Amino acid sequence: FDTDFITAMNGKAVCKVGGEAIRGFGIRKPDGSVIGVVIKVLDGNIRALDSSSMAFLNEMELLTDEENQSLEKYREPVLKNHRKISVGKISTGIDF
C-alpha cells in the first residue's frame, strides 16, 4: 500500500506502516495546509489496515478521483485461503 499510495499522490503525501497494524500519513491538502494522521487497527492484525486507510482517506475527501482509482484494489481486499480460493473480503466502515 505505502509505495502505491506515495506514487499515486505524486509528492503530495507520504505514509509508512509500522508494527502492530499502525500506519502514519502526512498529507498536503489543496489549500496548502498539511495534516498528519495515524491509523491503528486495535487487534493488531494488519490485514484490515489497507481497507481502513482507504475508508478514512475517502471519508475525509483527501483523494482525487484519479488517486482513488489508482488505489482501488485496497478498498475491499479479497481474502483467499491457502488454495487461492476467494473466501471473503474486508469492508471498512467509518463512524466518527
MARLO-785697 format. One record per residue: residue in three letters; chain; y, x, z of N, C-alpha, C in turn. Coordinates in steps of 0.001 Angstrom, whole numbers, plus 500000, padded with zeros to 6 digits. Layout:
N
{'ALA', 'A', {Y, X, Z}, {Y, X, Z}, {Y, X, Z}}
...
// end
This chain:
96
{'PHE', 'A', {498810, 500824, 500000}, {500000, 500000, 500000}, {501252, 500867, 500000}}
{'ASP', 'A', {501290, 501865, 500880}, {502524, 502628, 501071}, {503037, 503251, 499773}}
{'THR', 'A', {502166, 503937, 499045}, {502580, 504578, 497793}, {503029, 503546, 496772}}
{'ASP', 'A', {502285, 502456, 496630}, {502662, 501402, 495679}, {503993, 500764, 496069}}
{'PHE', 'A', {504217, 500556, 497362}, {505470, 499968, 497841}, {506648, 500885, 497525}}
{'ILE', 'A', {506522, 502152, 497872}, {507609, 503104, 497636}, {507920, 503204, 496147}}
{'THR', 'A', {506893, 503222, 495310}, {507083, 503266, 493854}, {507774, 502004, 493359}}
{'ALA', 'A', {507314, 500840, 493815}, {507895, 499561, 493376}, {509358, 499438, 493791}}
{'MET', 'A', {509710, 499989, 494933}, {511075, 499865, 495455}, {512042, 500864, 494827}}
{'ASN', 'A', {511530, 501833, 494097}, {512361, 502740, 493294}, {513530, 503353, 494085}}
{'GLY', 'A', {513220, 503912, 495240}, {514238, 504595, 496026}, {514989, 503735, 497027}}
{'LYS', 'A', {514727, 502434, 497048}, {515440, 501536, 497963}, {514763, 501402, 499316}}
{'ALA', 'A', {513523, 501896, 499430}, {512792, 501691, 500676}, {511651, 502686, 500811}}
{'VAL', 'A', {511239, 502885, 502055}, {510064, 503690, 502365}, {509245, 502941, 503409}}
{'CYS', 'A', {507972, 503288, 503498}, {507136, 502753, 504571}, {506039, 503756, 504869}}
{'LYS', 'A', {505476, 503645, 506066}, {504408, 504545, 506481}, {503513, 503818, 507463}}
{'VAL', 'A', {502211, 503872, 507179}, {501240, 503271, 508084}, {500915, 504268, 509189}}
{'GLY', 'A', {500598, 503740, 510367}, {500208, 504575, 511494}, {498926, 504063, 512112}}
{'GLY', 'A', {498484, 504717, 513145}, {497252, 504331, 513817}, {497344, 502960, 514460}}
{'GLU', 'A', {496188, 502355, 514676}, {496093, 501050, 515334}, {496860, 499950, 514608}}
{'ALA', 'A', {496878, 500010, 513280}, {497450, 498948, 512434}, {498944, 498739, 512660}}
{'ILE', 'A', {499700, 499822, 512555}, {501160, 499773, 512640}, {501725, 500271, 511316}}
{'ARG', 'A', {502777, 499620, 510824}, {503478, 500092, 509624}, {504975, 499975, 509877}}
{'GLY', 'A', {505695, 501044, 509573}, {507143, 501054, 509701}, {507798, 501019, 508330}}
{'PHE', 'A', {508925, 500313, 508239}, {509688, 500195, 506996}, {511129, 500622, 507224}}
{'GLY', 'A', {511720, 501254, 506231}, {513156, 501466, 506148}, {513589, 500920, 504800}}
{'ILE', 'A', {514490, 499939, 504793}, {514839, 499226, 503563}, {516353, 499133, 503412}}
{'ARG', 'A', {516844, 499544, 502242}, {518265, 499380, 501912}, {518420, 498047, 501198}}
{'LYS', 'A', {519219, 497155, 501778}, {519446, 495828, 501204}, {520485, 495918, 500084}}
{'PRO', 'A', {520558, 494890, 499231}, {521518, 494908, 498111}, {522975, 495108, 498536}}
{'ASP', 'A', {523327, 494667, 499755}, {524711, 494836, 500215}, {524980, 496244, 500760}}
{'GLY', 'A', {523968, 497116, 500724}, {524123, 498493, 501178}, {523720, 498735, 502618}}
{'SER', 'A', {523551, 497665, 503390}, {523105, 497839, 504773}, {521631, 498251, 504786}}
{'VAL', 'A', {521219, 498866, 505871}, {519848, 499358, 505991}, {519204, 498714, 507213}}
{'ILE', 'A', {517942, 498314, 507053}, {517204, 497759, 508189}, {515920, 498554, 508399}}
{'GLY', 'A', {515482, 498599, 509635}, {514204, 499200, 509981}, {513329, 498147, 510631}}
{'VAL', 'A', {512070, 498135, 510263}, {511139, 497124, 510766}, {509801, 497799, 511051}}
{'VAL', 'A', {509154, 497385, 512125}, {507793, 497823, 512407}, {506926, 496579, 512542}}
{'ILE', 'A', {505776, 496599, 511881}, {504805, 495502, 511968}, {503570, 496039, 512680}}
{'LYS', 'A', {503055, 495267, 513624}, {501867, 495646, 514382}, {500863, 494504, 514345}}
{'VAL', 'A', {499640, 494797, 513909}, {498548, 493828, 513985}, {497936, 493998, 515373}}
{'LEU', 'A', {498011, 492956, 516179}, {497684, 493077, 517600}, {496257, 493534, 517886}}
{'ASP', 'A', {495299, 493108, 517080}, {493925, 493518, 517377}, {493606, 494923, 516860}}
{'GLY', 'A', {494572, 495577, 516211}, {494384, 496946, 515744}, {493589, 497086, 514465}}
{'ASN', 'A', {493211, 495966, 513850}, {492427, 496017, 512617}, {493363, 496104, 511418}}
{'ILE', 'A', {493268, 497182, 510686}, {494206, 497454, 509600}, {494050, 496503, 508409}}
{'ARG', 'A', {492929, 495809, 508300}, {492710, 495008, 507093}, {493721, 493873, 506920}}
{'ALA', 'A', {494384, 493446, 507980}, {495396, 492388, 507868}, {496808, 492936, 507660}}
{'LEU', 'A', {496975, 494251, 507691}, {498314, 494838, 507666}, {499021, 494668, 506323}}
{'ASP', 'A', {498320, 494849, 505214}, {498963, 494706, 503900}, {499441, 493275, 503675}}
{'SER', 'A', {498583, 492318, 503973}, {498937, 490912, 503821}, {500103, 490538, 504738}}
{'SER', 'A', {500079, 491030, 505965}, {501171, 490762, 506910}, {502477, 491383, 506434}}
{'SER', 'A', {502393, 492573, 505885}, {503585, 493242, 505358}, {504198, 492431, 504231}}
{'MET', 'A', {503369, 491963, 503315}, {503867, 491160, 502192}, {504464, 489844, 502680}}
{'ALA', 'A', {503810, 489205, 503636}, {504330, 487935, 504158}, {505708, 488142, 504778}}
{'PHE', 'A', {505873, 489203, 505549}, {507168, 489482, 506171}, {508230, 489784, 505116}}
{'LEU', 'A', {507918, 490665, 504183}, {508890, 491043, 503150}, {509342, 489830, 502344}}
{'ASN', 'A', {508425, 488924, 502063}, {508779, 487717, 501314}, {509560, 486725, 502164}}
{'GLU', 'A', {509163, 486553, 503405}, {509873, 485628, 504295}, {511331, 486054, 504476}}
{'MET', 'A', {511555, 487352, 504549}, {512909, 487884, 504737}, {513647, 488092, 503409}}
{'GLU', 'A', {512984, 487740, 502300}, {513563, 487851, 500952}, {514061, 489268, 500672}}
{'LEU', 'A', {513209, 490250, 500956}, {513564, 491651, 500771}, {513044, 492240, 499467}}
{'LEU', 'A', {512306, 491447, 498682}, {511759, 491921, 497414}, {512321, 491125, 496249}}
{'THR', 'A', {512589, 491813, 495147}, {512944, 491114, 493914}, {511663, 490541, 493314}}
{'ASP', 'A', {511797, 489702, 492308}, {510618, 489148, 491635}, {509762, 490262, 491037}}
{'GLU', 'A', {510405, 491257, 490449}, {509678, 492375, 489832}, {508919, 493188, 490889}}
{'GLU', 'A', {509561, 493467, 492009}, {508906, 494210, 493092}, {507738, 493411, 493652}}
{'ASN', 'A', {507942, 492125, 493808}, {506893, 491236, 494294}, {505684, 491254, 493366}}
{'GLN', 'A', {505940, 491204, 492077}, {504865, 491223, 491082}, {504074, 492528, 491165}}
{'SER', 'A', {504769, 493642, 491356}, {504105, 494946, 491450}, {503168, 495034, 492654}}
{'LEU', 'A', {503456, 494275, 493688}, {502688, 494343, 494933}, {501800, 493123, 495158}}
{'GLU', 'A', {501653, 492296, 494156}, {500923, 491028, 494260}, {499506, 491196, 494822}}
{'LYS', 'A', {498822, 492268, 494463}, {497427, 492438, 494896}, {497285, 492551, 496416}}
{'TYR', 'A', {498378, 492814, 497108}, {498335, 492947, 498564}, {498609, 491634, 499296}}
{'ARG', 'A', {499043, 490608, 498585}, {499422, 489346, 499223}, {498231, 488665, 499908}}
{'GLU', 'A', {497138, 488512, 499219}, {495929, 487893, 499782}, {494716, 488722, 499365}}
{'PRO', 'A', {494499, 489854, 500034}, {493384, 490722, 499653}, {492040, 490001, 499767}}
{'VAL', 'A', {491175, 490273, 498812}, {489837, 489682, 498787}, {488909, 490544, 499642}}
{'LEU', 'A', {488127, 489901, 500475}, {487137, 490595, 501302}, {485802, 490587, 500581}}
{'LYS', 'A', {485156, 491747, 500544}, {483854, 491860, 499878}, {482842, 492451, 500851}}
{'ASN', 'A', {481584, 492051, 500668}, {480532, 492605, 501511}, {480044, 493934, 500924}}
{'HIS', 'A', {479005, 494504, 501515}, {478510, 495806, 501059}, {477940, 495760, 499640}}
{'ARG', 'A', {477632, 494560, 499141}, {477147, 494413, 497761}, {478281, 494113, 496789}}
{'LYS', 'A', {479524, 494213, 497266}, {480732, 493979, 496458}, {480875, 492524, 496023}}
{'ILE', 'A', {480277, 491613, 496794}, {480393, 490181, 496539}, {481557, 489649, 497370}}
{'SER', 'A', {482426, 488885, 496739}, {483574, 488307, 497427}, {483099, 487318, 498491}}
{'VAL', 'A', {483565, 487524, 499727}, {483149, 486656, 500826}, {484332, 485974, 501514}}
{'GLY', 'A', {485530, 486202, 501014}, {486703, 485569, 501605}, {487971, 486296, 501211}}
{'LYS', 'A', {489073, 485902, 501843}, {490347, 486571, 501600}, {491171, 486512, 502876}}
{'ILE', 'A', {492168, 487371, 502936}, {493067, 487388, 504085}, {494355, 486696, 503692}}
{'SER', 'A', {494740, 485686, 504451}, {496009, 484986, 504250}, {496836, 485149, 505519}}
{'THR', 'A', {498131, 485313, 505347}, {499010, 485530, 506490}, {500102, 484478, 506515}}
{'GLY', 'A', {500355, 483924, 507679}, {501466, 483002, 507876}, {502474, 483637, 508820}}
{'ILE', 'A', {503730, 483332, 508626}, {504797, 483871, 509471}, {505393, 482726, 510282}}
{'ASP', 'A', {505556, 482952, 511577}, {506168, 481963, 512453}, {507123, 482688, 513388}}
{'PHE', 'A', {508417, 482584, 513098}, {509420, 483270, 513930}, {509843, 482387, 515070}}
// end
